[in-house]
Amino acid sequence: MTTFEGDIRDPGLARDGVARIAWAAREMPVMRSIRERFAKERPLAGIRVAACLHVTSETANLMLALRDGGADIRLCASNPLSTQDEVAAALAVEYGIPTYAIKGESNETYHSHIDAAISHGPQMTMDDGADVVALLHRSRRDLLAGVVGGTEETTTGVIRLKALHAQGQLAYPIVAVNEANTKHFFDNRYGTGQSTLDGIIRATNILIAGKHLVVCGYGWCGKGVAMRARGLGAQVIVTEVDPLRALEAVMDGFRVMPIVEAAATGDIFVTVTGDVNVIDRPSFAVMKSGAVLANSGHFDAEINLKALAELSEAKRTLRTYVEEYTLGDGRAIVVLAEGRLVNLGAAEGHPASVMDMSFANQALCAEYIATHHASLAPGVYDVPRDIDDDIARLKLAAMGVHIDTLTAEQERYLNSWELGTA
Ligand code: ADE
């Protein structure tokens, strides 16, 4: 009888999980060096951490670094569909980290798993989407006094935290890991770019070349998706609400137009806006039969699935993560991964090499909170610049890339105003 703490699909998957975690670790040299240092220095000794993250092999490597740093962690999923069951099993059974995550869990189970992750009265929270912070501030205010700080992984979570803080409600300091350059330049752009196309392709096996692919949102994630879709031969259309980003998309060589116009042209749609009902009734009304809709934004709110269901006469599953809605006029609209993050639902999320930097930020910011919380008022903080720069340096070194340093003359030049037109 295997004993472990947590709620996972099957403890028998643990051995596979161990292998997957080791495979990811090969591409995570920065995390490896942090883990080795944490094991010696124990900067998180005894700190109770509630982590709500996508339970993947990359996250497992972060959890192991925190555990070796002395943290007492409970981990739950940050999305009902993103869990890798083998990894959850390995964490709970082989590595002794209480883990509450099952791929495909109901919304009710999802929330009960977050309850379980905070049941040890966390001193630190580590969120991807701010669901733990929301729970603590909404219905577990009794636990707030014990929390000294937290971290937040993603754009959507940072937006929620800033809204909470703007209302004067945020009870403790949180470092916005997403704002680090070594996070969003790489994870949001190259990570989302590759993993989103990976999710669409794994789910459908459709050819991207020659398709009209509509990217809704041209933030870092949208830029990545558009870039990679173009690389695969798609004719990419971008939709935006922000004039600056729209202009960037135009000058990056993409067609830019309102969503209802794009809706009539697109074969494949990807939402990455972080907003709600981006693809809605007016778009469904003009879409081509067979249009494929996918979301890579944090929440499953970007495609109005409730409206789509109301407009539909039938719905059937064509393949795993591929559902076809048949509208009253006979047109078919295909939705991938239930409108949840397609890159984590139908594929494995971002590759380990980018998560190496994202999670190095998480680990180092957890250490920063542990050592600096007493001097931090409640609020949303950027990642300290030296942490961001160190991670870039370590990643370059691990990749065997060398760069130049300023000469003394160049340093002087950059620090002076005297030298101008000769
Ligand atoms: N977010 C996006 N990709 C991820 C991954 N591979 N692991 C954890 N969180 C992620």
Boltz pocket constraint, residues with backbone or C-beta under 6 A from the ligand:
constraints:
  - pocket:
      binder: B
      contacts: [[A, 53], [A, 54], [A, 55], [A, 56], [A, 57], [A, 58], [A, 59], [A, 191], [A, 344], [A, 348], [A, 349], [A, 350], [A, 351], [A, 352], [A, 355]]
      max_distance: 6.0
